[in-house]
Amino acid sequence: MKLKLTDSAIIDLLGGTTKVAKMTNVAPAAVSLWRKNNIPSDKYIFLGAELERQSFGLVSRKDLFPNHWWYIWPELLPQTER
Protein backbone atom coordinates (compact mmCIF):
# COMPACT_ATOMS: atom_id res chain seq x y z
CA MET A 1 0.00 0.00 0.00
CA LYS A 2 1.41 3.38 -0.94
CA LEU A 3 0.64 5.76 1.87
CA LYS A 4 1.98 9.28 2.26
CA LEU A 5 0.89 11.21 5.30
CA THR A 6 2.09 14.71 5.93
CA ASP A 7 3.77 15.44 9.24
CA SER A 8 0.81 17.63 10.12
CA ALA A 9 -1.61 14.75 9.42
CA ILE A 10 0.44 12.41 11.62
CA ILE A 11 0.32 14.91 14.48
CA ASP A 12 -3.44 15.30 14.04
CA LEU A 13 -4.03 11.52 13.90
CA LEU A 14 -2.10 11.12 17.15
CA GLY A 15 -4.30 13.63 18.97
CA GLY A 16 -2.86 17.02 18.10
CA THR A 17 -0.01 19.25 19.08
CA THR A 18 -0.35 19.09 22.86
CA LYS A 19 -0.76 15.32 23.01
CA VAL A 20 2.20 14.70 20.69
CA ALA A 21 4.29 17.14 22.73
CA LYS A 22 3.54 15.12 25.87
CA MET A 23 4.29 11.83 24.08
CA THR A 24 7.67 13.06 22.89
CA ASN A 25 8.56 15.14 25.95
CA VAL A 26 8.95 18.41 24.06
CA ALA A 27 7.22 21.77 24.18
CA PRO A 28 4.02 22.20 22.14
CA ALA A 29 5.76 25.03 20.25
CA ALA A 30 8.32 22.51 18.98
CA VAL A 31 5.57 20.24 17.66
CA SER A 32 3.93 23.22 15.98
CA LEU A 33 7.20 23.85 14.14
CA TRP A 34 7.31 20.21 13.04
CA ARG A 35 4.14 20.80 11.06
CA LYS A 36 6.13 23.16 8.81
CA ASN A 37 9.72 21.95 9.18
CA ASN A 38 9.29 18.15 9.44
CA ILE A 39 9.29 15.88 12.44
CA PRO A 40 12.88 15.07 13.57
CA SER A 41 13.83 11.53 12.57
CA ASP A 42 14.16 10.18 16.11
CA LYS A 43 10.70 11.47 16.99
CA TYR A 44 9.29 10.28 13.64
CA ILE A 45 10.43 6.72 14.36
CA PHE A 46 8.75 6.80 17.78
CA LEU A 47 5.58 8.40 16.40
CA GLY A 48 5.45 5.90 13.54
CA ALA A 49 5.37 3.01 15.97
CA GLU A 50 2.76 4.79 18.08
CA LEU A 51 0.62 5.57 15.04
CA GLU A 52 0.72 1.91 14.02
CA ARG A 53 -0.40 0.92 17.51
CA GLN A 54 -3.17 3.50 17.76
CA SER A 55 -4.49 2.74 14.26
CA PHE A 56 -4.53 -1.01 15.01
CA GLY A 57 -2.16 -1.54 12.10
CA LEU A 58 -4.13 0.42 9.51
CA VAL A 59 -1.12 2.73 9.22
CA SER A 60 1.97 0.57 9.51
CA ARG A 61 5.63 1.35 10.05
CA LYS A 62 6.23 -0.36 6.72
CA ASP A 63 3.93 2.21 5.09
CA LEU A 64 5.64 5.14 6.78
CA PHE A 65 9.19 3.88 6.12
CA PRO A 66 8.83 1.89 2.86
CA ASN A 67 12.51 2.09 1.90
CA HIS A 68 14.18 1.20 5.19
CA TRP A 69 11.73 -0.13 7.80
CA TRP A 70 13.70 -3.40 8.12
CA TYR A 71 16.81 -1.51 9.30
CA ILE A 72 14.87 0.20 12.07
CA TRP A 73 12.68 -2.75 13.09
CA PRO A 74 14.38 -6.00 12.02
CA GLU A 75 11.92 -7.92 14.20
CA LEU A 76 9.25 -7.17 11.57
CA LEU A 77 11.08 -9.28 8.99
CA PRO A 78 9.73 -12.79 8.43
CA GLN A 79 11.72 -15.38 10.37
CA THR A 80 13.24 -16.74 7.16
CA GLU A 81 14.80 -13.38 6.25
CA ARG A 82 16.46 -12.60 9.58
N, C-alpha and C positions, 0 to 999 in steps of 0.2 A: 504494500500500500504506500503510495507516495503522499506524504503528509508534510505540509509546511505551515507551521504556526509561527506567527510573529512573537517576539518577546513580550509585547504588550498583551497578546491573547493568552500566552502562558500564565502571565501574572494574573490576569482576570480569571482564568479557569481555576487557579489555585486559591481564589478568594480575595484577590485585590492587593493593593499596595501594602496596607498595614499588616495583613496576615502573612504575606511573603516576607516582609521585613522581620517579623517575629520568627518565622521559620528559619531564616538565614542569619539571624542575629546582627542585622544592620539597621540603620536608620531608615524610616520611610522615604526620606528625601533621596537616599541612594537608590532605592527601588524605582522611584519616579524617574530618575535619570536613566535607569536601565531600559525603560520604555523607548527612549530615544537613542541611547548609545550602546545598546546590547547588554545582555546579562553576562557578567564575567564567567569564564569557562568553569571555574570550580563551583560556582553557584548553579550554573546551568546543568551540570552533571547531577548535583543533588536534587534540583527541582525537576529534572527529567524523571528520576526515579520516583519522586513523590507524585508527579503527575500520572505516571503509570499506575501507581498504587491507588490514587484517588479516583481514577477513571476506570478502575477494575480492568485494566489492560486495553481499553479502547484506544488509548494513546500509549504506544509502547516506546521504550528506550531505543528499540531498533528503528522505529519511525523517526524519532528525533535525531538519532545519530546514525544514519544509514551507511555511512562510509567507514565508521570505525568503532561501532558499539562493542565489537568482540575484544578490542584492546582494553576498553574501560571495564567491561563486565564479562570476563571469560567464562564465568559460571553459566552464562546464557547459551553458550555453544552446546550443541548436542554432544553427548558423551563420546561419540566416535571421533569427533573433531578436536578434542582437547589434547 
